[in-house]
Amino acid sequence: MHDPELHRRRPQYSVGCLLLSVTFAALLLAWLGYLFHLRNAWLAEVEMQQKQDKLTVRQVVVDVEAACKKLGHAPKDQEELESVLGKPLPNVHDDGYPTPIHYQRTGETSFILQYELFATDDWIYDSSRPEAGWVQHWY
């Protein structure tokens, strides 16, 4: 019934089983290293985009104000603004995804620029309060 010899014996593993286990562990470590590399590359890309976006939002204000001076008034809509600029308004990035900047006229010489991040908050530049810069508005 109960064989005491059975509990004293060491389990026997074949060389093939041992090689398979070592190969699996090595492949798993290589895969995890690759995923770590991809994560670091993605984070570096997002960081570069964030730096570029800071420059973009500053430059778009300069460009829109120049268009207002050229026309003598704020463009009536985004289409007119883009026609004066000769290009569409740029995008910023929401964790790597392009997000458009929108223009809206608020008065004869005033306007707002707006973009949305995370579908929960807007960043707004109001030309009637340039000292405030870009202001975050939460929903």
KATA-V851284 format. One record per residue. RES is the residue in three letters. OMEGA is omega in degrees with one decimal (* if undefined). Layout:
BEGIN
RES;OMEGA
RES;OMEGA
END
This chain:
BEGIN
MET;-178.0
HIS;-177.9
ASP;179.9
PRO;179.0
GLU;-177.7
LEU;-178.4
HIS;-178.3
ARG;-179.3
ARG;174.5
ARG;177.1
PRO;179.8
GLN;177.1
TYR;177.4
SER;178.0
VAL;179.0
GLY;178.7
CYS;178.3
LEU;178.6
LEU;178.2
LEU;179.0
SER;179.5
VAL;178.8
THR;178.5
PHE;179.5
ALA;179.6
ALA;178.5
LEU;178.1
LEU;178.2
LEU;177.6
ALA;179.4
TRP;178.3
LEU;176.3
GLY;178.5
TYR;177.7
LEU;177.6
PHE;177.5
HIS;178.5
LEU;179.0
ARG;179.4
ASN;177.9
ALA;178.8
TRP;179.1
LEU;177.2
ALA;178.3
GLU;179.0
VAL;178.9
GLU;177.7
MET;178.8
GLN;178.8
GLN;177.0
LYS;179.1
GLN;-179.9
ASP;177.9
LYS;176.6
LEU;-178.4
THR;-177.0
VAL;174.8
ARG;-176.4
GLN;-178.7
VAL;176.7
VAL;178.9
VAL;-178.9
ASP;-178.6
VAL;177.2
GLU;176.1
ALA;177.6
ALA;178.2
CYS;178.7
LYS;-179.6
LYS;-179.5
LEU;-175.1
GLY;178.2
HIS;176.5
ALA;176.7
PRO;-174.2
LYS;179.2
ASP;-177.1
GLN;179.0
GLU;178.6
GLU;178.8
LEU;-178.7
GLU;175.9
SER;178.8
VAL;-179.5
LEU;-177.5
GLY;179.6
LYS;176.7
PRO;174.6
LEU;-175.5
PRO;174.3
ASN;164.5
VAL;-174.4
HIS;177.1
ASP;-174.5
ASP;176.8
GLY;-179.1
TYR;179.7
PRO;179.4
THR;-175.4
PRO;170.8
ILE;-178.5
HIS;178.6
TYR;173.2
GLN;176.2
ARG;179.3
THR;179.5
GLY;-178.1
GLU;-178.7
THR;-177.3
SER;-176.9
PHE;168.6
ILE;171.5
LEU;-174.4
GLN;166.9
TYR;-174.3
GLU;175.1
LEU;174.8
PHE;-178.7
ALA;-179.7
THR;-177.9
ASP;176.9
ASP;168.0
TRP;-173.5
ILE;170.6
TYR;-179.9
ASP;-176.4
SER;177.8
SER;176.4
ARG;-174.7
PRO;-179.4
GLU;179.7
ALA;-177.5
GLY;177.5
TRP;-175.7
VAL;179.3
GLN;176.8
HIS;179.4
TRP;174.9
TYR;*
END
